[in-house]
């Protein structure tokens, strides 16, 4: 079992992330009135274990994956909390993948202007990324995570036994964030994520997972509300979030991040950084993300312009001078276009050529 501290002990917003096996059945929280939120596709055994441990006043099932991250679903959840009379000293517990825990955290931040929140991620993506840092929220048609709040959990429990229920593609999807943490901070993660023993039940799983979480925990501790260094955690995400939005979230987050890491590596090289595309190519070969629709730069550019790192002067990208040496900068439009075309050629070389969907499968921001 590993424990990672987020924040400084004794200070507001500090909490512990616990990583280990068989954690769900032994859960305890101090609040007497608890609401449990979980996605509809979660294995029943996990829901039953948490219900037996916490005896929630209400259990709320929400749509799977990003289908739950809407204002309509949030409204329904808040009504269920009110209907169950969850008091100000009650708590919301989010159980499931990163989308469900994002929603649960935002519901906790919003209901009665904020109640206690605990998160129990059951996917690799949820453990490495969404569970740590206190970012909560939902999506809009115009883009990913455009409505939300910083609302740190009181505690996070990552039960590695839950990962054994994931399809292989979903586990590999979640590894994108762990690999990103290797690129921006801990080079040892690059080889470990691609090692055959980094798998559910594998010898490298727990320590690699904990070390990947520790990267984000360290950054969050130093920059709680994304005023500086925390933006580096968005390496690869400017294009990734655009790919999610333009495909109506048909592109899974981790797959989109895998694609986005390679684009960001190409941009980094184009602006004079070390060539890290060998690493990102190797990751894409290992990850085997689902093919993207046929896209042009003009399809994704409006969504990149809405990126959270954008300011009054436009969009900014996180790039790398070298492994573990990130920086934030603007990239000339001509470079963005050229590298997008060459990025697509790389994907074709990797056997990830774009599928060609009906035009209706793409989201046109001009119509929203």
N, C-alpha and C positions, 0 to 999 in steps of 0.2 A: 504494500500500500504506500502511496506517495501523497504528500500534502504540499500544496503550493499556496503561498500567501499572496493575496492581491491587496495592494495598499499597505499602510503601516499599521501594525497592531495597535488597537485602542483608538484609532482615528475614525471619524465618520466615513462610512463607505467601505471599510476594510472587511475582507471576508476570506474564507479558506476554500480552496478547491481540493476535494479528495478524490484520488484516482485509485481504483482497486476493484476486486471482484466481489460479487454478492453484497452490494451495499444497499440495494433497495429495500430488502426485508427488514433491515435494522434501522430505518430512518426514525429520527425523532426531531420535532420542532417544538419550541416553547408555546406557540400560539394554540389556543384551544379551538378556534373556529377556522377551518381551513377549506379552501376551494381548490380542487384539483382540475387542471386543464390538460387535455391530451388530444392528439390527432386520432382520427377514426381508424387509421390503418395500423395503429400500434398493437403489438401482440398483447392479447388479453392478460397473459400471465404477469406482465409488468404492471398493468393497471391494478390487477388484483393484489399484487404485493404491496403497492403503495397505499391502496385503500385499507388493507389490513393493518399497515403500520401507522397510518395517520388518521383513520376514521374521518374522512372529509365530510363536511356538512353538505357539499354539493360537488358532483363530478360533471364536468362540462366537456363534451366531445366536440371537436372542431374539424373542419376539412383538413385533408392531408396536404403537406408541403405548402407552397406559397398560396394555395387557394384559401388558406386561413388568414393570410395577412392582408385583410381588406377592412375598410371602415365599417362595412355592413356586419361582418363577423364580429369585429370588436364591439359594436353596439349591442349585438345579441349577448355577448359574454358579459358585458357590464350589467345588462338587465338581469341576467341569471345571478350575478353576484348580489345585486340589490334584492332580488326575489328570495334569495337564501338568507338574507339579513346578515351577511358577513360584516362584522363590526370593524371599527377603526383599528382595533388591536388584533384583527384577524390576519390571515395570510393567504396568498395565492401561490400555488405550487405548479410549476410548469414541467410536464413530463413529455419527452419526445424529442424530435429533431429540432434543428435551429429555428425553423419557421414557427413552430408551435411555441417554443420558449420565448421567441421575440414577441409574439402576440401576448402571451401570458404576462411577460414583464411589463408591456405597455399597459395592459389592463390593470395590473397592480399599481403602476405609477399614476393612472388616471382615476381609479375608483376611490372615492372619498379623499381625493387629492393625495393619495399614496398610502398603500398598505404594504406590509412585509411581503417579500418575494423570495422564493427558493426555486432553484432550477435543477432538474434531473435530466440531463441530455442523454439520449439513447443512440445517437449516431456519432460517427467519428467527426463529421463536420460540426455538429452541435457541441461536442466536447472541446475541440481545438479552437473554435472560433466564437460561435454565438453565445456560449455559456459564460464567457469571460469578458469583462469590460463594462457591463451595465448598459450597453446600447440596446434599446428596445424600440419596437415600432412596427408599422405596417406600410404597405406599398400604395401608390396611386397609379392610375393608368399612365401618368406622365413619367414614372420612374420608380426605382427601387428605394425603399426605406426613406421616403420623403416626409413621413410623419412619424414622430417618435419622441422619446425622452431618454435621458440618462437616468437609469434607475438600478443601482447595483443590487444584486441578490444578497441575502443574508448568508447564504452558503450554497455551494455547488457540489453535487455528488456525481461522479462519472463512474458508473458501474460497467466495467469492461465486459461483463457477461452479456450485456445487451448487444454488443457488437457482433456476436456470433449469429444473430438472427438476420443480419443484413445481407442482401444479395451482394455478390462480389463487386458489381459495378457501383453500388451505392457506397461501399467501403472505399473503393478507389477514388470516387468522387470527393469524399471527405478529406482524402489525403492531400488535396491541393493546398489547403490552408497550412498543413504541417510543412509541406515542401516550401511554400512561400516563407514561412518562418525561418527555414534554413537559408534561403536566399538573402533575407534582409538582416539576419542576426546570428544564427548558429549553423555554420557550415557542416557540422557533423550530422545534421538531420538529412542532408541531401542523399547521402549513401544509405542511411538507415531506413528512410521511407521507401526506398526502392529495393531493400533487402527482402528476400522471400520470408524471413521470419517476422517481418512487420505485417501481421495478419491477426485476425481473431484467434486467440489461443497461442500465438507465436511467442518465441522467446524475447523478441524485441518490442512487443506491443506496449507493455505498461510503461517502461522507461522512455521509449521514444514519444509516446503520447504525452507523458508528464513533462518531458523536456520541451516539446512543442508548446504546450500550455504555458510553461514557464516563460517562454519568449514573450507571449502576449501579456502575461501577468506583469512582467517587468516593465514593459512599455506603458501599460495602463497605470501602473503605480506612479510612474514619472509624469504622466500626462493624462489625467483622468477624463478631461472633457475635450480632447482632440484640439488643443491649441497649438501643438507643434509636432513632437516626435510621433505621436499616435497616428498621424496621417500616413506614416511609413507602412503601417499595417495594410494599407490599401494598394500596395504594389500589385499590379495586374488587374485591379478591380475597376478601373475607369472603363476599359473595354468590356470587362466581364458583366458589370451591371447593365451596360448598354445591350449586350447580347441577350441577357435575361428579359429586359423590357421589350426589345423589338420582336422577340419570339413569344410574347405573352407568357413568359416563364416556362416555355417549352424547353429551353436550355436550362438544365439543372445548375444550381449555383456553383458546385464544385467543378463541374465540367466547364462552365463559363470561365471560372478562375484559371483552370488549366490553360485554356486558350489565351486568356488575358495575360498570363505570366509570360508566354512566349512573345506576344506582341510587345509587352513592356521591355523584355530583354532585347528585342530588335531595336526599339526606340533608344534604349540605353546605349547600345553599340553605335547607333547612328549619331548620337550626340557625344561620342568620344569615350564612352565607358568600355570596360573590359567586355570581351565577347562571352556572354553567359548563355548563348543560345544552345550550346551543347547540353547544358543542364536541363533547359526547358524542353528541348527535343526529347531527351531521355525520359523526362517525366511524362510527356504526352504519349510516347510509345508504351510506357507502363500503364498509364491511366486508361487509355483507349476510350476517350470521351465519345458521347453520341455525336453523330455528324450534325453540323449546323445547316440551316437553310442557306440557299444562295443569297449572299448579301453584297451590297456595295458599301463603300465608305459613307456615302450620303444616307444610307439607311441607319447607320449607328451614330453618326456625328451629332444629331440633335439630342440624343440621350447622353452622350459623353459631355455635352455642354451643360447638362443639369447635374453633373457629378457634385458630390458634397464638397470636394476640394476646390471647386470653382469659386472665384471671387468676382468683384466688379470688373476685373480686366480679363475674365475668361477662365477657361479650364486649365488646371495644372495637373501634371503627372508625377507620380512617384517613380523615379528611375534609380539605377544602381551604377555607381562608378566601378564597383567591384562587389564580390560577395560580401555581405555585411557592411556595405557602405552606401546606404540609401540617401537620396536627396529629393527635393521637391522643385519642379521647374516647369516652365512653359515650353511647348514644343511647336515649332513652326508648322503651319497647316500643310505646307508642301511635304514635310517629312512625315506627318501623320498619314497623308494619302499614299505616298510612295511605299511606306513600310506596311500599310494595310494590304496593298496589292501583293507585296513580297511575302507577307505573312500568310496570305491565302495560298500562294504557291508552295510554301513550306508545308502547309497542311495537306495539300495534294500529294506531295512527296512522301508524307508520313502515312498515306492511305486514309486520310481524314477528309477527303474531298466532300464539298458541300452537297447536300441533297437539294432538290429543287421542289419546294412546296407550292401549293396554290398561293396566289398573291394575298389572299385573305389571312394567311397564317402570319403575316407580318403586321406589326402594329405601326400605324401611321400617326405620329404625334400631332400632325397638323389637323387631324380630325377630332381631337379630344379637347 
